[in-house]
Amino acid sequence: MTSIQGATVTITGGTGSFGSIMTEHLLARGIGEVRIFSRDEAKQDDMRRRLSDSRLQYFIGDVRDMDSVEAAVRGADFVFHAAALKQVPSCEFFPDQAVKTNVRGSHNIIEASAKVGVRSVVCLSTDKAVYPVNAMGMSKALMEKTAQAFARRNPTSQTVVSVTRYGNVMYSRGSVIPLFIQQLRQGEPLTLTEPSMTRFLMSLEESVHLVDHAFLHAEPGDLFVRKAPAATVDTLARAVASLLGDDDPDIRVIGTRHGEKLHETLLSREEMVTAEDQAQYFRVPLDARSLEYELYFEEGERRIARTEDFTSENTARLTVEETKELLMQLPEIQTLLAKAIA
Ligand SMILES: O=c1ccn([C@@H]2O[C@H](COP(=O)(O)OP(=O)(O)O[C@H]3O[C@H](CO)[C@@H](O)[C@H](O)[C@H]3O)[C@@H](O)[C@H]2O)c(=O)[nH]1
């Protein structure tokens, strides 16, 4: 199969921001069937009413529960694994829950998919998994390791397992952009944790294309990232305010939250050494060496010392005007501005 047309795709966490935009994207691209796998029946019901498409099938279940996972992936060609505990503060307070969902749950998805012969599994990860300092990132790093270890241990498997790693997806549920908009509307000051903090910025639209790319082109154990630009939180706040007509917003600095980094890293220097430049993306192939390290000594990785991490500090840095341009591509912002003009 060289396209996803007519295929069956299971999306775990299918009612989340990422899962639902991926669903709409697949429906628009002539997909045969999309299975929404998630825990929340109310969210599924909302989605059923909103999208009303006979190609959508809904599965209630939990990635922690193998029976429900198997039922949802049996007969699927592709699995997009987006179900996760992804809020940094909640994982800091309940790391065991992050392990159950993000690590064990991902293991279940991969094992069940391999058992029933799924063609390709793409696991959604985050820049917070690189040099992780918080429990969410640590559990996602272990998810990545689970995917890579599967590929290394099962070189003849018909199931290709890969990872896509993202920075901040703009306007995702519970994130800072909708919060800034709410604060501006209520006439409150914009709360900035640390003005100089930087984050990679990408839209959901850009993010789903990377999943398509991984579905169709991944080799076992591949990791993909998008070459995204970044902005400081101060720039982001000023860009959002300016779009809403306020070029000199009130700003209150509140200090960083539990487990936050000043800058994020999309690829470590060790990964940059082997990364293949694919225009918009970097592809990092699996380190498929066995544990017999002396076999490789001659070729050893000496390039590491000459390479840098790929971070939100050293990637292309957006100005307020450039951030506004990026924000204006978001459907949510377009709707907001259209309403403001009407
Ligand atoms: O009142 C606030 C809240 C947040 N921030 C800052 O805004 C940036 C973005 O914050 P937020 O939108 O909450 O995202 P992150 O905490 O960076 O984490 C998001 O981005 C990750 C990818 O890096 C995803 O994995 C997470 O699920 C998602 O919550 C950060 O620098 C925050 O410190 C503020 O300045 N003021």
The ligand as an SDF file (V2000), in Angstrom:
LIG
                    3D

 36 38  0  0  0  0  0  0  0  0999 V2000
    0.0450   31.0910   32.2140 O   0  0  0  0  0  0  0  0  0  0  0  0
    0.9720   30.6530   31.5140 C   0  0  0  0  0  0  0  0  0  0  0  0
    1.0730   29.2980   31.1010 C   0  0  0  0  0  0  0  0  0  0  0  0
    2.1610   28.9220   30.3350 C   0  0  0  0  0  0  0  0  0  0  0  0
    3.1160   29.7960   29.9950 N   0  0  0  0  0  0  0  0  0  0  0  0
    4.3090   29.3890   29.2000 C   0  0  0  0  0  0  0  0  0  0  0  0
    3.8960   29.1530   27.8690 O   0  0  0  0  0  0  0  0  0  0  0  0
    4.6870   28.1280   27.2810 C   0  0  0  0  0  0  0  0  0  0  0  0
    3.7890   27.0660   26.7280 C   0  0  0  0  0  0  0  0  0  0  0  0
    3.0170   26.5200   27.7880 O   0  0  0  0  0  0  0  0  0  0  0  0
    1.8950   25.4030   27.5330 P   0  0  0  0  0  0  0  0  0  0  0  0
    1.0500   25.8000   26.3690 O   0  0  0  0  0  0  0  0  0  0  0  0
    1.2290   25.0910   28.8210 O   0  0  0  0  0  0  0  0  0  0  0  0
    2.7730   24.1780   26.9970 O   0  0  0  0  0  0  0  0  0  0  0  0
    3.9220   23.3540   27.6730 P   0  0  0  0  0  0  0  0  0  0  0  0
    3.8820   23.3720   29.1570 O   0  0  0  0  0  0  0  0  0  0  0  0
    5.2200   23.7910   27.0310 O   0  0  0  0  0  0  0  0  0  0  0  0
    3.5380   21.8640   27.2090 O   0  0  0  0  0  0  0  0  0  0  0  0
    2.8040   21.6450   26.0160 C   0  0  0  0  0  0  0  0  0  0  0  0
    3.6550   21.2880   24.9860 O   0  0  0  0  0  0  0  0  0  0  0  0
    4.2320   20.0030   25.0710 C   0  0  0  0  0  0  0  0  0  0  0  0
    5.1940   19.8310   23.9180 C   0  0  0  0  0  0  0  0  0  0  0  0
    6.3880   20.4770   24.2530 O   0  0  0  0  0  0  0  0  0  0  0  0
    3.1480   18.9640   25.1120 C   0  0  0  0  0  0  0  0  0  0  0  0
    3.7100   17.7020   25.2030 O   0  0  0  0  0  0  0  0  0  0  0  0
    2.2800   19.2440   26.3150 C   0  0  0  0  0  0  0  0  0  0  0  0
    1.2400   18.3010   26.3410 O   0  0  0  0  0  0  0  0  0  0  0  0
    1.7240   20.6260   26.2390 C   0  0  0  0  0  0  0  0  0  0  0  0
    0.9730   20.9260   27.4110 O   0  0  0  0  0  0  0  0  0  0  0  0
    5.6090   27.6130   28.3900 C   0  0  0  0  0  0  0  0  0  0  0  0
    6.8610   28.1900   28.2100 O   0  0  0  0  0  0  0  0  0  0  0  0
    4.9580   28.1020   29.6590 C   0  0  0  0  0  0  0  0  0  0  0  0
    5.8890   28.3630   30.7030 O   0  0  0  0  0  0  0  0  0  0  0  0
    3.0260   31.1280   30.3750 C   0  0  0  0  0  0  0  0  0  0  0  0
    3.8960   31.9360   30.0550 O   0  0  0  0  0  0  0  0  0  0  0  0
    1.9550   31.4970   31.1100 N   0  0  0  0  0  0  0  0  0  0  0  0
  1  2  2  0
  2  3  1  0
  2 36  1  0
  3  4  2  0
  4  5  1  0
  5  6  1  0
  5 34  1  0
  6  7  1  0
  6 32  1  0
  7  8  1  0
  8  9  1  0
  8 30  1  0
  9 10  1  0
 10 11  1  0
 11 12  2  0
 11 13  1  0
 11 14  1  0
 14 15  1  0
 15 16  2  0
 15 17  1  0
 15 18  1  0
 18 19  1  0
 19 20  1  0
 19 28  1  0
 20 21  1  0
 21 22  1  0
 21 24  1  0
 22 23  1  0
 24 25  1  0
 24 26  1  0
 26 27  1  0
 26 28  1  0
 28 29  1  0
 30 31  1  0
 30 32  1  0
 32 33  1  0
 34 35  2  0
 34 36  1  0
M  END
$$$$
